[in-house]
């Protein structure tokens, strides 16, 4: 019995003997791989036309390609286009004038300026939401300028929208990040995430389609040269890991069959627990963009009312004063802020105790990296420290 078969058999046994343990399930790593060490010499950004997303790339194996689709509003396509419009603005491009594929080529600097290593993981939370985490170690080999950015980009090898359009290397998600040191030989160990909410908005469902995705990590700074607006210091790209990445095509049938058996056995458990899951409260937390010690919190009630009992936080973090203890009626939402006495470089981990009608005591665990507002006196262009653990 191979490793994957053993895992699925374990799922069946859990369904049979511990049906009420689903709510206690911690975060699960579904797939993991080291950050790719493949060296690339060129980044191509392609803005395709409204009439056709088709683009025939060159066959250079040392080139990473991002294909931008900018036409969802005018065509009704379900491909995301907000990042494409953002990127076009950064490049000074008016997409309405694009009547044929427009290619921006950015060579990678021949001198090595940054060392980037780590791992990428596909994670799943307690109620089945999936997200991506990059655990990175970033080391500048020279002092970097203050406008240096990291782009995390997720593309799909072959993408099709709900109208039947097809395209290659379509960008689904772009995340700008600044949460790393710019000083030479100063190592930053950090974690960046592509959250489940952002992935869902970008049309990415790793639970249903786990293969055919590719990540890119690009560290660059901007130039005044309109012909070469990006100076790329580091370019890394690789396939997003999948639970099936090390399984042959024939070897996938046994897990699929066992999954079908597991589905039949677990169907009764799922039906009985659905009402329970719908009643579970949700908590979302994001750092303030102006204060590294202020956390913006949103509580959402499910189909059951609940009362907040207590808040606890792991050292070295400490609450400044007592966090609010709101009570919410079914489907009600409340937003408020929590203050911490001091900013720390360690991850912030805290939990809230709730009393949920018909369910009793419940504890929500929240983890998020420290605020990036303290880095060079400003936050990331798009807050990366949002966590919602249910």
N, C-alpha and C positions, 0 to 999 in steps of 0.2 A: 504494500500500500504506500503510495507516494505521499509527499508532504501535503499537497493540496487536497488529496482525497481525505487524509486524516483530519484536516481542518474542517471540511464540510461535514464529516461524520460527527465531529464534536458539536457542530451547530445543531444537528438533529438531536443529539443527546441533551443539549441545553434546553431545546424546545420541550422535550419529554419530561425532564426532571426538574427544571427550574423556570417555569413559565413566568413567574413574577420577578425574575431577576433582570428583565430587559431594562427597566428604568435605572438600574445601577451600573449599566455597561459603561466603562470609561472610553476615552478616545482610543480608536483602533487604527493602526498603521496597515493599510491594505497593500501598499507597494512602496518600495524605496530603492533608490539607486544613487551612486556618487555623482556629483556634478561632472559633466563631460569634460575631458581634457583635450578634446579635438581642437586643433588650431585652425582658425578661419582668417582669411585675409581681406574679406570684403563683406559689407552689408548693403543689400539692395532693398530700397523701399519703393514699392510700385503702387501708384494710384490708378486704379482701373476705371473704365468709363461706365456710365449709367446703362448703356445699351448691352454691355457684355462684361462680365467679370473675368472672361478668359484671358489668360496671360501665359505665354509659353516661355518659361525661364531658360536661361543658358544652362549648360551642363557642367559648369564649374563646381566641383565638389567642395571647394574651400570658400563658398559664398553662402551666406545666410540671407533668406528672402522674407520680407514682410509684405504682404499684399493687402492694401487698404481699400475697403469698400465704403464709399461716402454717400450712398444714395438710398438709404432705407426710408427716409421721410417721403421722398418723391415716388418711390416704387412700392412701398408697403412691404418690403422684404423684412424678414425677421433676423437677418444678419445685423449685428451691432454696428453702428457707424459713429458713435460719439467719440471714441478714441481716434478714429480716422480724421474726423473734423478737427479735433484737438491737435493732432500731429500736423495736419495741413497748415493750421495757423502757425505752429512753431516754425514751419519751413517757409512761411510767407506765400503759401499757395492758395489761389482761389479755385476751388474744385469745380465751380461752374464752368470754367474755361477748359476743363480736361475733356478732349474729344478723341484721344487715343491714349493707351497706357503711358503714363509718365513715370520714368525711373530716376530715382536719386541714388547714386552710388557713393558709398562712404568707405574708403580704404581704412584698414586697421593700421595704426601706427606701428612701424617696424620695430621700434624700441619698446621693450616690456616695461610698463609703468606700474602695473597692479598685479598682485597675485590673488586669485580667487579660487577657493576650494570649498568643499562641503557636500551636502546631501540634499536631495529633493524627495519629499514624501507625499503620498496620497493618504489623507486622513479621513476618518469618519467619526461623527459624534454620536451622541446617545440616541437620537431619534432619526438617524440615517442621513443627516446632511454631510456632504463630502466637500473637502477643501484641500488646498495644496499648501505645503510649507517648504520653504527653502531655509535650511540651516547652513549659514555661510560664515566663512572666515575670510575677511577682506584685509589685505595688507598693501598699502601704497609703497612702492619702492622708491618713489621720489615725492616731494611735497606737491600736492594737487591743488588746483585753484578752487576758489569758493563756489564756482558755478558747476562743479563736477556733480554729475547725476548718475544714478543707476536706473536703467529701464528693465523691468521684468515684463516680458511679452510672451503671450500664449497664442500659438497658431495651430490651425488644423490642416493636416496634409491634403485632404480632399474634403471640401465642405459643400453642402447643398442646403439651400434655404427652402421654405415651405412652398415657394412657387416653382421649384425644380431647377433654379439656377445652380450652376456648379462653378467652383473656383478652387485653386490650389493655394496653399500657404496663406489663407485668409486669417487676418489678425482678429481674435476674439476678445483679448484682454491686454491692456497696457497699464502698468503700475510704475509711476516714477517714485524713487526712494532717495533719501539723503542721509539716512541713519547710519553713517559709518565715518570713521576718522579720515581726514585728508592729510595727516602728517606722515612723513616717510617712516617706514618700519614700525608704525603704530598699528597693532593688530586689533581688528574689530570682529568679535564673535557675536553674531546676531541672527535673528529669525525673521523672515518676511513671509507674509501669507497672502494667498489669493482666496478670499473668503467665499463661503458658499453663496452668500447673497450676491456678490459681484459676479461669480461664475454663472449663477442662474440668470442674471440680467444679461450676460454676454452669450447666452445660449449654449453654455457648457454644462453637460450632465455626465460627470465621470462615472456615476453609478450605472447608467444605461450604456454609455459609449466610453469605454475605458482606454481604447487604443486609437492611434492616429493623431495624437496631440504632440506638440513640440514646444519646448520652452527656449527662450533666449535671454541671456543676461548680458547687458551692454553697459559698460562704464565709459562715460564720455564727458567732454565739455564742449561748449559752443565756441564758434569762431565768428569773425566778422566777414569771412569769405563767403559770398553768396553761392559760389560754385562748390564749396566744401563746408557746409554749415556745421558739421559735426566732426570733432576730432576724437576718434574712437581709441580709447586706451586699453580696453579689454573687451573681447567678444567671445562668449561661450554659448553653445547651443547643443541640445540633445533631446531625444525622445522622452516625453513624460512617462515615468514608470507606470506599469500596469500589472494587475494581479496575474495576467497571463503572459508576461513578457518572457518567462523562461519555460513556457509550456509549449510543446509541439502541437500542431493542429489536431493530430489524432489523440493526443493526450488530454485534450480539452473535453472530450466526450464524457469521460467518467465523472468529472466534477459536475457537468451539466445534468447528467442523469441523476446523480445524487442530490443535486439542488432541486430537481423536480420532486424527488421523494420527500426531501425536507419541506418543500412547499406544501405538499399534501398533509404531512404530519402537523405542520405548524399553523395551518390555516385556521383551526379552531382557536389556537392561542392568540393569533393576531386579531381575530374577530372580537374576542373577549377583551383584549387589551386596547382596542382602538379608542373606546370611550375614555379609558384611562389616559391615553396619550394626548387626546384632544383637551383634556383638563389640565395638563401640565403647564405651569407658567413658563414664560421666557424672559430672559434678561439679556440686554445688549449694553455694551460699554465701549466708549471711545474717548481717548484723551482729548482734552480741550486743545484747540489750536493756538491758544494764547498763554496757557499756564501748564508747566510740566507736572504740577501736583494736583490738577483738577481733572476729575473723571466725570464725563457726562453719561448718565445711566438712564436707560429706558426699561421699565417693567411692563410686561404685557400679560394679562390674565388669559387663560384658555377658556374653556366652557365652565370652569369652576371658580368660585371666589376664593381668595386667599388673603392671609395676613402676614406681614413681615415680622419675624420674631427677633432676629439678631444678625449682626454682621461680624465676621472675623477676617483678619488679614495676616498673612505670613510675614515674619521678620525678613529683612529690616524695615519693611514698609509699616507705617503706623497711620491710623486715621487721625485727622485733626477734628476733634469734636466727635459727636455721635451722628452717624449717617441716619437719614430719615427711615421711618418704619411704616410705610404706607399700607393701607388695606385696599384691595381692588375687588370690584364686582366682576362677574363673568364678562369677558371680552374687553374690559376696560384697560386703558393705558395711562401710565404716568411717567413723566420725565423729571429728573432732578440731578443735582451735582453732588459729588462726594469729594471732600478735601483730604489730602494727605499732608502730614506735617513736614515732609521733606522728600525731595526727589532722590531716587537711587538708580544705579545702573543695572541692578538685578531685576529680573522679571517680577511683575506684580501679580501675586496670586491671592485671591480672596474668595470667600464663600458667604452665602446668605441663607439663613434658616427661615423657612416658610411653613405656615400651617394652612394646608389646602383642604377645602371642604370635601368630604367623602374619601379623602386619601390620607389625611393625617399629616405628620411631619414630613418635610421635604427639604433637601439641601441642594442648592445650585452652586457649582464650582466654576470660577472664572479665572482665566489666565491671560495675560497680555504682556508683551514686551514693554520696556519703559518708553515714555514719551520721547519722540525725536525733536520736540521743540527746543531742547537744550543743545542740540547739535548746531553749532555755528549761529545760534540765536534765532533759528527758524525751524519750522516744521517741514514735513514732507509736502510735496505738491498735492498729494492725495493721501489722507490719513491711512496708514497701514496698520494701526494698532487697534483695530476693531475686532472684538471677539463676542460671539453670542453662543453660550453653552447652555443647552437645554436639558 
